Amino acid sequence: MTAASKILVAKAAGTVAFKVGMKRVPAFDRDVEMILRETPDAKQRIEVLTAWTRAWDAANLATVEAVTPFSGCYIPPGYLESAMAMGEWIEKQQNII
């Protein structure tokens, strides 16, 4: 297996690992273990581990729905629409009084 194909397999394995609920530990992944056994070069091993971890992280970050740019706080889906509707209702009530 070439170095490039090892990286591709590691990336795919990292993505799958997140989706099936594995922890962020590439050493627990049997696919990575097999690649590392046939990779004597330490630099290539590090590249494989890095590729797996980055793919796991990317899959994890893809699940984040919304983050406010000013505070980094999570906003549940539909919250902003509800808050805007509430603000409009309050404005109307103030105009009535």
C-alpha positions as a printed NumPy array, in Angstrom:
array([[  0.   ,   0.   ,   0.   ],
       [  1.371,   3.416,  -0.939],
       [  1.745,   6.245,   1.55 ],
       [ -1.065,   8.204,  -0.121],
       [ -3.474,   5.274,   0.031],
       [ -2.63 ,   4.728,   3.709],
       [ -3.599,   8.334,   4.389],
       [ -6.884,   7.923,   2.483],
       [ -7.749,   4.764,   4.406],
       [ -6.898,   6.488,   7.694],
       [ -9.147,   9.452,   6.813],
       [-12.038,   7.177,   5.94 ],
       [-11.499,   5.151,   9.107],
       [-11.478,   8.315,  11.237],
       [-14.779,   9.482,   9.787],
       [-16.388,   6.076,  10.262],
       [-14.987,   5.84 ,  13.791],
       [-16.758,   9.032,  14.827],
       [-20.014,   7.979,  13.186],
       [-20.066,   4.637,  15.015],
       [-19.257,   6.285,  18.35 ],
       [-15.594,   5.405,  18.852],
       [-13.518,   7.606,  21.106],
       [-10.944,   9.96 ,  19.575],
       [ -8.128,   7.433,  19.933],
       [ -6.751,   6.15 ,  16.625],
       [ -4.93 ,   3.309,  18.391],
       [ -8.343,   1.733,  19.18 ],
       [ -9.156,   1.464,  15.458],
       [ -8.235,  -1.899,  13.923],
       [ -7.833,  -0.383,  10.436],
       [ -5.242,   2.047,  11.754],
       [ -3.559,  -0.723,  13.699],
       [ -3.152,  -2.771,  10.511],
       [ -1.725,   0.212,   8.61 ],
       [  0.743,   0.99 ,  11.39 ],
       [  1.97 ,  -2.614,  11.489],
       [  2.966,  -2.467,   7.831],
       [  4.461,   1.041,   8.052],
       [  8.031,   0.982,   9.368],
       [  8.691,   4.689,   8.77 ],
       [  7.909,   6.776,  11.867],
       [  7.084,   9.894,   9.846],
       [  4.468,   7.986,   7.827],
       [  3.001,   6.558,  11.02 ],
       [  2.542,  10.054,  12.4  ],
       [  0.907,  11.144,   9.134],
       [ -1.529,   8.213,   9.348],
       [ -2.434,   9.023,  12.955],
       [ -2.821,  12.706,  12.117],
       [ -5.06 ,  11.958,   9.124],
       [ -7.3  ,   9.722,  11.248],
       [ -7.568,  12.318,  14.02 ],
       [ -8.309,  15.195,  11.641],
       [-11.019,  13.16 ,   9.907],
       [-12.559,  12.244,  13.291],
       [-12.487,  15.931,  14.29 ],
       [-14.035,  17.034,  10.978],
       [-16.864,  14.525,  11.384],
       [-17.406,  15.755,  14.937],
       [-17.434,  19.421,  13.921],
       [-19.902,  18.681,  11.135],
       [-22.481,  17.9  ,  13.824],
       [-22.342,  21.416,  15.318],
       [-25.394,  23.328,  14.148],
       [-24.839,  26.95 ,  15.096],
       [-22.348,  29.   ,  17.063],
       [-22.706,  32.705,  17.672],
       [-19.719,  34.63 ,  16.338],
       [-19.599,  36.941,  19.339],
       [-19.566,  34.453,  22.198],
       [-18.986,  30.951,  20.877],
       [-22.204,  29.772,  22.558],
       [-24.303,  26.995,  21.057],
       [-27.685,  28.084,  19.729],
       [-30.272,  25.329,  19.196],
       [-31.996,  25.194,  15.806],
       [-35.046,  27.448,  15.621],
       [-34.038,  29.512,  18.663],
       [-33.146,  32.661,  16.74 ],
       [-36.44 ,  32.575,  14.837],
       [-38.356,  32.207,  18.11 ],
       [-36.401,  35.028,  19.732],
       [-37.058,  37.334,  16.782],
       [-40.776,  36.513,  16.879],
       [-40.852,  37.225,  20.631],
       [-39.082,  40.549,  20.062],
       [-41.657,  41.56 ,  17.464],
       [-44.505,  40.599,  19.83 ],
       [-42.995,  42.676,  22.645],
       [-42.605,  45.629,  20.293],
       [-46.291,  45.406,  19.306],
       [-47.353,  45.231,  22.965],
       [-45.348,  48.366,  23.758],
       [-47.048,  50.215,  20.903],
       [-50.478,  49.245,  22.266],
       [-49.756,  50.601,  25.749]])
